[in-house]
Amino acid sequence: MNNQELIEKLTKGTKHTEEIEINGDTFTIRPLTSGELSKIQSIEKKGFKMQIGVNAQGKRQSVRTNDVEVNVGEFSEYQNEAMYTAIALSLSIDNVNIGVDQVKELPTNVPEELFEHVVRISKLSDKDLTIIKNFRKE
């Protein structure tokens, strides 16, 4: 199997869809692609600010734990934005694009439940996205 055939075989998995029923409504979702996951990871990381010191000789110094700044409000906002984006991408099927604003208009708890299914169908873990830890059922 050449590289092109392998890529075509692997991308067929992202065309797999699954119907999810939430509160009597049926949603069709698909797994996220690696490129989409990368986009979501970058949104989620916007809540972190890291400062790296440089000494007088222009050499990078090691980062101390107090050099990492997390604004809890911003971090939470970016995690929610990452969740809404993941859902919108997963709901975008057959050239029909669902926007983040449309996902934000869903009733309370529907996005959270949809996100759990997106995580499952995309086979994501908390190593992929920090936000997944918030949705673990104990």
Order of alpha helices (4+ residues) and beta strands (2+ residues): alpha-beta-beta-alpha-beta-beta-alpha-alpha-alpha
